[in-house]
Amino acid sequence: MTDDAEADGNHEARSQREANPRWVAWAALGGSLIGALTGLTGSLLVYKQSEDNQEATANQRTSDIRRTAYTDLVSSFQTFKTEASGYRNLVFQEASVEDQNSQFNDKYVPASNKLQQAASLVLLVGTESARTSVKKMNVLHDRVGGIFVEDVLDLDKFDTTIAEFTKVVDAFVNKVDVEVI
């Protein structure tokens, strides 16, 4: 072999030795980059999943709050209706003033207040359709109270108002049934 050939072989061997560390560094850098991108992608997926879980938990909590408020409203209406009808019956039967006052002050008024509190809660936490229904209920609630403060209790007006009130509450239950399930 000539010196030139030997020099070319040494040069080639030296180039390969110099190139190998460079390619090894590039491969290591590429591997690190791939690992970093994979880790970043995994972290983003975990973050997104965590965010979705938090949103689902918040939505579930809101549904629970609404369900409780709606249930309390309907229950309070039933109590109100019972106590208002009890007072109506005492007046109709011409019970003693003492019995009428006892029914009105000890049973009707607390039931009326409880219904107003339940309605206020639904106005705060309910959906738009629930709030619309509660506004209708409030008008009918006030109408019942107005009937009771008249000089003479109009039984037909009371019965019609309670029937209308019951329809509004039933419609409310049908609307919100879909919302809270």
Number of C-alpha atoms within 10 A of each C-alpha: 6 7 8 9 10 11 12 12 12 12 12 12 12 12 11 12 11 11 12 12 11 12 11 11 12 12 12 12 12 12 12 12 12 12 12 12 12 12 12 12 12 12 12 12 12 12 12 12 12 12 12 12 12 12 12 12 12 12 12 14 12 15 17 14 17 22 20 15 21 24 15 19 24 19 15 21 24 16 19 23 22 15 21 23 16 17 23 21 14 17 19 12 9 11 13 11 11 9 14 18 16 13 18 20 13 12 18 23 16 15 22 22 13 19 25 20 15 23 26 18 20 25 18 12 17 23 13 11 13 20 19 13 20 24 15 13 23 16 11 18 20 12 16 20 15 12 16 19 9 9 7 9 15 13 15 9 13 20 14 11 17 19 13 14 22 18 13 17 20 12 13 20 18 11 14 18 12 8 15 15 9
